[in-house]
Amino acid sequence: MTSTYLRNRPEIETVIKRPAITMAIGAHPDDIEFGAGATLAKWSAQGAQIIFVIMTDGAKGTWDPEINQHLLAVRRQKEQHRAIDKLTSNGIVEFLDAIDGELTPTARRIAQVTSLIRKYKPETIISHDPWKRYRLHPDHRNTGFIVTDAVVAARDPHFLKELGSHHRPSHLLLFEADEPNYIEPLTPEYVQAKIDALMCHESQHETSMEIAGESTDEVTRFEKLVFAMAEKVGDKAGVSLGEEFHIINDI
C-alpha cells in the first residue's frame, strides 16, 4: 500500500518514496510512538533504518509529587528501549538528556540535532509540529523549532562546518499537525505494533493513557481508542487505517 495525501489537497499529486533511513525526533520518551509509531513500524518492516532521538530525560512525566526524578528518568530510558524493540528490529536511539520542561531552541540544541542529521543522513525526518495552535507543552513546541532549525543548518554547507559534511533530507513530516496534508495508510499489524510500543511505557500508563494499575478493561479501552483514531484518520483518505502528518517536501 502506498502513501497518500489528503484528498482535499488536490494540488499535491506525488507520494514520497519509501525512505531507507528515517530519523524520528521526540520531546519525551513515548512522544514518537504516539505521533508516528505505526508509520515507523511499517517503514521498518519494509526495510527502513529508524533512528530515534529523544530530546529530554522525561523526569517530570508523573503526577506523583514524591517520586525520585532521577530514577524516573532511568526508568523511562529503559521503557524507550523496549518500545523501540516493538517497532523495529534495527532501531538506534540517541538520548540528548535535556531537562524535562526546560528545553529551549538554543544554538547548542540546534547543533546537537544538526550533528545527528549529518551523522545518520536520514532521507525523512519526523517530529512535532511547532506551529500547532494551542500547544501547551513547551518541550513539544520547542522540539519542533529545534528540528526545523537543524534541518536548515544540516542542509547548508556554510552552517556549522565543524559538524561534518552537509546533508539535505527529502521530507519533513510533522505529527499532531495543525494542518495535516499527508496520510500514511496502515494495516492492523502496524497499529497493533504502535499499541504494543506504547504499552512498554508503563510509567506513563496513568498520565498519558488513563490506565490505572493492571486494569484489563482500561487496556482494552485504550487499544480500541488507538484503532478508532487510526480509522478516523484513514477515512479522510479513503483507506482503512492511517496516521496523519503535515509534510514539507521543499527542504
Order of alpha helices (4+ residues) and beta strands (2+ residues): beta-beta-alpha-beta-alpha-beta-alpha-beta-alpha-beta-beta-alpha-alpha-alpha-beta
